[in-house]
């Protein structure tokens, strides 16, 4: 039996070329029908995130996505004071990776322009236990766009049924989908996607395991890589693999070091499967019945996405201007003239093709924009009420960013007392009822709501086991910024440099 299984795996691997072998996973709210903690959903197994899974894996056609071509991000005073200009520049560098991506419709059918592997290691930063802010922010932002860790959901449990004292039945499903459509030569609106056991060229199988406390008792289909080499990890897997059971080699790459999870790891860009997930979510051929983003109404006619800064206080913060977005400043606060025609909503909306990130930070004292930031963009939609296509301009007046970066003392894990690295919040709007004419329950599709990413500002810390002196403490992680060059890492908070950190860790002069 084992020989036949091994032979089948080898035949499958031989039949799939490297460009075809990959998968992405989709993130949405937990499906109450089955995504429960007893079968591995929402169980925090590592010390990285204060929250566990942000949601569960969605099936094809049940995706949750951002429904605006502009996503405004910014930093509050807690982030600005702790991480300083260099920390904000690290997040801006992560944003640039996303803003520099081509439109979904311009990506090649086989996504050959994207590499299978982008994870790299700075061994100086690894020894000094430094976590890269840019890479952490990049991964967390992919979750905010509706992506889940494909390493986590190549295989996952749908149910666990106990028949008797000796027999338990497990239903195992796949929630990984090939980024390359099975019919790439067809028109994009006819593309069909298949389930896939690969992630960035790495073939996975599974083994059902029983995990006992701590933290809680649960069962899961542990994803196991069959390749001899280390699995090629996705960027979204860095923050998305917080719960469930995956191959230990995935954990060892993403979270090297117990007290310094992720130290020394950085990404040079998105992998092919990361890009494939964004193409699936944002492609204009993917049309869903959706509601408009929060605070949207019908506004002034525009022909291109536009951001209007109406502030009057002369604040020095600068707007990060991506390509294909017009940015203006309304002198004296500016006034906006809108029409009396109501926004057609909900309607059938196409994917926005590309999300442009625009930076505008909140006021230091108020914690919001002093004057609303105005975002305008045109859209062509199908209105099911009038049964015709409608061209309309959407206007959003924002009092705070769609994605806010902050810093706080996030507390510690109840097991071991390790300080959490980051926290993130994300909401969803379920549009399944307006997409399912049959009335059968569905887990989606839907929209992603504005969110927040918070990094720990605890500063340098150590763990002492029992009542022991300082020299017997184990130094934990610290945030920084680094790449693959020989330049010394930048360390946060500002005022501590890599040489001082080395002295603290190793007692060097």
C-alpha positions, -999 to 999 in steps of 0.1 A, spaced: 0 0 0 28 25 10 47 16 -22 16 23 -43 11 56 -25 47 67 -30 45 58 -67 13 78 -71 30 108 -55 59 105 -78 37 103 -108 18 133 -97 50 153 -91 63 143 -125 31 153 -143 32 188 -129 58 212 -142 74 237 -118 54 266 -133 22 248 -126 30 237 -91 17 262 -67 -13 274 -47 -29 302 -27 -54 304 1 -83 329 7 -91 345 40 -126 352 53 -146 350 85 -148 317 103 -174 294 88 -196 286 118 -207 254 101 -174 237 108 -144 260 114 -142 254 152 -113 252 176 -117 214 182 -105 208 146 -77 234 145 -93 267 136 -83 298 157 -58 280 179 -27 301 187 3 278 187 32 302 185 41 334 203 41 358 174 6 372 173 -17 382 201 -45 369 179 -46 335 163 -61 330 128 -79 362 117 -104 340 100 -107 307 81 -100 295 46 -126 303 19 -136 281 -10 -134 292 -46 -160 319 -54 -162 328 -16 -134 352 -15 -133 384 6 -115 414 -10 -108 451 -8 -133 469 -30 -116 502 -37 -86 511 -59 -72 532 -31 -63 521 4 -51 548 27 -26 538 54 -9 559 81 9 559 115 -4 571 148 17 589 174 25 557 192 42 542 161 59 575 151 74 581 186 87 546 191 99 536 156 107 571 143 113 580 107 133 549 100 105 526 112 80 544 91 103 542 61 105 504 66 67 502 63 68 525 33 93 501 17 68 473 22 41 494 7 63 501 -23 65 464 -30 27 463 -34 25 496 -53 51 485 -78 31 454 -87 15 454 -122 -22 454 -125 -38 420 -121 -49 420 -158 -12 427 -169 3 397 -151 13 369 -174 -9 338 -176 17 316 -159 30 343 -136 66 334 -147 78 369 -138 75 361 -101 100 339 -83 90 308 -63 111 318 -34 119 353 -19 128 344 17 164 354 26 183 356 59 206 382 74 227 361 98 240 391 117 204 401 124 195 365 132 223 363 158 212 396 173 176 385 173 163 413 152 129 411 134 126 430 101 97 455 103 94 457 65 89 420 60 65 417 89 44 447 76 44 433 41 30 399 52 4 415 75 -8 437 46 -14 407 24 -37 393 51 -55 427 51 -61 422 14 -79 389 19 -51 363 17 -44 334 40 -14 312 45 -13 284 18 11 264 40 -16 263 66 -45 252 43 -31 228 17 -51 203 37 -75 210 65 -103 193 84 -140 196 76 -152 174 103 -143 149 130 -170 122 138 -165 98 167 -183 65 158 -173 45 188 -144 40 212 -121 27 185 -132 45 154 -131 82 145 -138 95 110 -120 127 97 -132 145 65 -102 162 50 -106 190 24 -82 212 4 -84 250 5 -54 257 -17 -59 267 -53 -35 268 -82 -27 304 -93 -25 292 -129 -60 286 -143 -66 252 -159 -75 270 -192 -51 299 -194 -57 304 -231 -94 312 -225 -107 347 -219 -100 357 -182 -138 358 -174 -138 321 -184 -108 311 -163 -113 280 -141 -92 273 -110 -83 239 -95 -73 227 -61 -36 221 -56 -13 202 -32 16 225 -40 29 257 -26 55 276 -47 66 243 -62 67 223 -29 44 192 -28 25 186 4 6 156 19 -9 154 53 -11 134 85 -40 137 110 -27 145 145 -41 149 179 -27 179 198 -30 179 236 -29 209 259 -14 234 262 -31 255 248 -61 234 242 -69 199 229 -76 197 191 -72 176 160 -58 188 126 -46 176 93 -9 185 95 5 197 62 38 179 54 62 187 26 74 157 6 104 175 -9 138 168 6 147 205 4 132 231 27 97 242 16 96 275 -3 75 296 20 50 323 9 52 359 22 17 358 36 26 327 55 49 348 78 19 363 97 -7 339 84 7 307 99 -3 314 135 -25 284 142 -30 248 131 -3 222 124 21 226 95 55 210 85 81 218 112 104 230 84 80 257 75 79 269 112 117 267 113 121 290 84 94 315 94 100 316 131 137 306 138 144 310 175 120 305 204 126 339 220 132 356 186 106 343 162 113 355 127 147 370 135 170 375 105 143 367 80 134 391 52 117 390 19 129 404 -14 94 406 -28 63 385 -33 64 349 -44 45 337 -74 17 322 -53 14 355 -34 10 373 -67 -14 347 -79 -37 352 -50 -38 390 -56 -45 383 -93 -74 361 -84 -89 386 -59 -84 418 -79 -88 407 -115 -116 428 -132 -130 397 -148 -140 385 -113 -174 401 -106 -193 398 -74 -224 414 -59 -208 437 -34 -216 467 -12 -195 498 -15 -166 504 11 -175 521 44 -185 558 41 -190 557 4 -215 578 -15 -219 592 -50 -197 621 -55 -180 645 -80 -173 630 -114 -137 619 -119 -119 599 -146 -90 585 -124 -86 576 -88 -80 608 -69 -70 617 -33 -78 651 -20 -60 663 12 -83 689 28 -62 697 59 -56 733 68 -30 730 96 1 728 75 11 694 90 45 681 76 32 646 69 36 636 32 12 616 11 28 585 -5 17 589 -41 16 556 -61 14 554 -99 -20 562 -115 -34 582 -86 -40 619 -88 -33 638 -55 -45 673 -49 -46 697 -19 -77 718 -14 -65 752 -2 -83 765 29 -98 731 37 -117 730 4 -154 722 -2 -167 692 -21 -197 695 -44 -217 663 -48 -247 653 -68 -280 643 -54 -281 610 -73 -278 582 -49 -250 557 -53 -261 525 -70 -254 500 -42 -253 470 -38 -243 462 -73 -222 437 -93 -187 451 -90 -156 439 -108 -122 434 -92 -104 468 -89 -74 453 -108 -49 470 -85 -49 484 -50 -28 516 -46 -17 524 -11 -16 561 -2 -1 573 30 -15 600 53 -9 599 90 -34 608 117 -31 639 139 -8 634 169 -33 646 194 -67 637 180 -58 603 167 -76 610 134 -75 633 104 -82 669 114 -101 674 82 -116 644 63 -94 629 35 -114 626 3 -109 596 -19 -127 595 -53 -127 569 -81 -149 560 -110 -165 526 -115 -186 508 -140 -211 484 -124 -241 463 -132 -272 475 -113 -296 445 -109 -325 468 -100 -324 488 -132 -308 459 -152 -283 481 -168 -246 491 -166 -240 523 -146 -210 545 -146 -206 564 -114 -180 581 -92 -176 569 -57 -165 593 -30 -153 584 5 -145 609 32 -121 593 57 -115 605 92 -89 578 98 -68 555 76 -81 523 62 -50 506 76 -35 521 107 0 512 121 4 517 158 27 505 186 18 492 221 27 469 249 8 438 237 12 417 267 27 382 270 18 347 261 1 329 291 25 299 285 61 310 290 55 347 294 69 355 259 59 390 247 37 390 216 54 404 185 24 420 168 -14 423 168 -37 428 139 -74 435 135 -95 428 105 -133 428 98 -154 413 71 -188 420 54 -205 389 42 -223 394 8 -232 358 3 -270 364 5 -270 389 -24 -248 365 -44 -267 333 -38 -301 332 -56 -308 296 -44 -309 307 -8 -284 279 2 -260 291 29 -225 301 18 -194 315 35 -190 343 10 -181 362 -11 -177 394 8 -156 425 15 -126 432 38 -131 461 62 -105 486 74 -80 472 99 -51 479 121 -16 465 126 2 470 160 38 462 168 51 456 203 69 486 218 81 467 249 117 474 240 147 451 249 136 423 272 148 390 286 134 359 302 148 346 335 138 311 346 133 310 384 150 335 407 183 342 388 205 372 381 207 393 349 236 374 334 214 342 334 185 358 315 178 349 279 176 379 256 145 381 234 137 397 201 139 434 191 126 452 160 149 465 133 154 470 96 179 452 74 185 436 40 210 413 23 239 438 23 267 441 48 253 472 63 246 470 100 210 466 109 190 496 121 175 488 155 143 501 171 136 520 192 160 546 179 189 552 202 200 516 203 224 505 176 235 470 165 268 473 183 251 481 216 228 452 211 257 429 204 274 440 236 242 433 256 238 398 241 274 386 240 293 409 264 317 422 236 335 455 239 
